[in-house]
Amino acid sequence: MLNLDDYVIDVLMRDLVAHDRRPTSFLIYIWLAAEQSRREQAVRVSYQELAESVGVSKSSAQAAVSWLIRRKLLTVSKEKATTVPRYTVCSPWRRAPRRERRALESQSHPHSD
């Protein structure tokens, strides 16, 4: 069973869905977190499989993954350029002291005044 940090629902959901206007990124993050928890390891999945699992288009899945990597919420590795990528869900707020968490939150809202 997936055990989500309160941060994911209380902060990250609002941040990705409302502020960034990228609800697909939130769905991809949740799906990958659940799969990583089930498998107890990084998730090897193609864009097509990921898209079908979440119920979005392949291009939407690609854009969402790119955004999550940019936000440092996901890392990706490949053994070779043509192999299926392996995704690791990151939780940067877990290891950051309170002061750094506030900085992470303010970085995630660069356009807010």
N, C-alpha and C positions, 0 to 999 in steps of 0.2 A: 504494500500500500504506500502510496506517495504521501509523504509528510512535508507539506510546504511551510516554509518560514512565513511568519506573519508579514514580513517585509514584502514578499511576493504579491500578496493580495492588497495590503495596505498602501504600498508605495509603488512597486514596479508596475502593477496592472494599470493604475492611473497614469503613470509616467509614459508607458508605451502606448496605451490606447488613446488617452485624452491629449496628452501633451505632444507626443511624437506623431500621433495619428497613424499608428502602425499596429492595429489590432492583430494582424496576422503574425507579427513578431511575437506577441504575447502568447498566442496559440501554439506557435512552434516551440517557444521556450518551455511551456507547460508540457507539451507532448514529449519533447526530448528529455525533460527532467523526469517524467514518469518512466520512460523507457530506460534511462540510465539507472534509475532506482530499481526497476525490475531486473535488469541484466547485471546490475552491480559492476558496470564498466561503461566505458565510452560507447556511443551508439554509432555503428557503421550503417549508413543508410544513404541511398541515392536521393537526388532531388525529387525524382518521380515518385519513389516510395514514400518519401516524407510528405509530399503534396497530397497523395492519395490517403495517407493515414490521417491527415488533419482536415482534408476536405477542401483544399484550395488548389489553385492552378500551380503548375510547375514554376512559372515565372514569379508568382507571388511568394512561393517557398524560397526561391533563390534570393529575392529582394529581402525577405525577412531574415534569412540566415546572414546575409551581408550586413544588415543593420545590427543584429545581435553580436556579430563579431566586432563591428565598429564600436559598439557600446561595452565591449569586453564582458559580455554575458555568455559568450560561447567561444570556444576555441575549436579549431579544425586542424586535422593532420591527415596526411596521405603518405602511403608508402612509396607510391610512384605517381606521376602526373595523371595517369589514366585510371587509377584505382578509385573505388568508392570511398568518399571521405569518412573520417571518424570524428564525431562531434562530442565534445565534453562540455557539459553545462557548468557554468561558473557562478559562484555566489560571492562576489567581491565584498558585500556588506558583512559577511560572516567573519572574515579575518581582519577587517578594518576596525581600529579603535573608534570610539564615538566621534571624535573630532574629524577623523578621516571619512567616516560615514556621512557626516554633514557635508563635507567637501564633495563627496561622490554625488550626493543628492543635488547640490547646487550646480555641479558640472552637467548633470542630466537635464537641467533646465537653463541652458545658455541664453535663451531668448526671452526669459521671463524678467520682468522689471518689478 
